Every structure is written in structure tokens, then in C-alpha cells.
Amino acid sequence: MALFRIFRELRRVGQVTVGTAHGKRGHIAYVAACAADDCGWSAEYDNSAAAMVAAQGHRCRVR
């Protein structure tokens, strides 16, 4: 993910942050990203429900 994205409407689910941002094609996308230092997991979705399900289902291997 690019570092220059501006996230809005941030929500936390455990260590995962879910927020809205502009997607790759300029449309609004929902992004879920793990906040653990060495994890690096992130995903982009078209709707907020899918992003929340992914955030709840993420099992981070980094402790």
C-alpha cells in the first residue's frame, strides 16, 4: 500500500484498523490493515462489511 493515502472514518478491530481511502482507480475503497510492527497485512475492499469481516478474521502471526 502506498504511504500517501489519507484514511478517514477509522475503526479498530483488535490490532486491525479499518478505514476509507481512495482506491487504485480513484473511487472510495475500504482498507483493512494490521497495526503490528512486522505483520504487513493489508487488503482493499469495495464495501465496509467485507473489510470488517476480514478484520475480524485476521489472525496475526506476530506477537
Phi, psi and omega per residue, in radians:
M1 nan 2.523 3.133
A2 -1.300 2.551 -3.111
L3 -1.371 -0.283 -3.038
F4 -1.486 -0.010 -3.129
R5 -1.185 2.493 3.100
I6 -1.859 2.098 -3.106
F7 -1.686 2.498 3.086
R8 -2.252 2.868 3.082
E9 0.882 0.979 -3.092
L10 -1.311 2.401 3.038
R11 -2.330 2.540 -3.137
R12 -1.941 2.401 3.009
V13 -2.280 1.693 -3.044
G14 1.145 -2.162 3.105
Q15 -1.603 -0.040 -3.071
V16 -1.661 2.336 3.069
T17 -1.841 2.291 3.115
V18 -2.015 2.278 -3.134
G19 -2.670 3.002 3.099
T20 -1.772 2.571 3.129
A21 -2.713 2.985 3.035
H22 -1.409 2.274 -3.104
G23 -1.357 -2.978 -3.084
K24 -1.144 -0.540 -3.118
R25 -1.790 0.252 3.079
G26 1.593 -0.099 3.122
H27 -1.536 2.905 3.131
I28 -1.276 2.264 3.127
A29 -2.233 2.737 3.103
Y30 -1.859 2.191 -3.020
V31 -2.045 2.321 3.019
A32 -2.001 2.235 -3.100
A33 -2.441 2.380 3.121
C34 -1.385 2.411 -3.091
A35 -1.642 0.015 3.110
A36 -1.174 2.562 -3.028
D37 -1.045 -0.824 -3.033
D38 -1.828 0.155 -3.070
C39 -1.333 -1.089 3.113
G40 1.380 0.148 -3.126
W41 -1.373 2.344 3.013
S42 -2.739 2.698 -3.137
A43 -2.637 2.649 -3.117
E44 -2.058 2.333 -3.071
Y45 -2.274 2.828 -3.140
D46 -1.468 -0.409 3.133
N47 -2.372 2.813 -3.042
S48 -1.267 -0.514 3.139
A49 -1.106 -0.739 3.120
A50 -1.141 -0.676 3.122
A51 -1.163 -0.682 3.123
M52 -1.188 -0.681 3.095
V53 -1.126 -0.727 3.110
A54 -1.131 -0.676 3.131
A55 -1.157 -0.694 3.134
Q56 -1.242 -0.531 -3.114
G57 -1.552 -0.133 -3.115
H58 -1.241 2.221 3.067
R59 -2.021 1.844 -3.069
C60 -1.367 2.271 3.138
R61 -1.399 -0.323 -3.107
V62 -1.459 2.290 3.111
R63 -2.153 nan nan
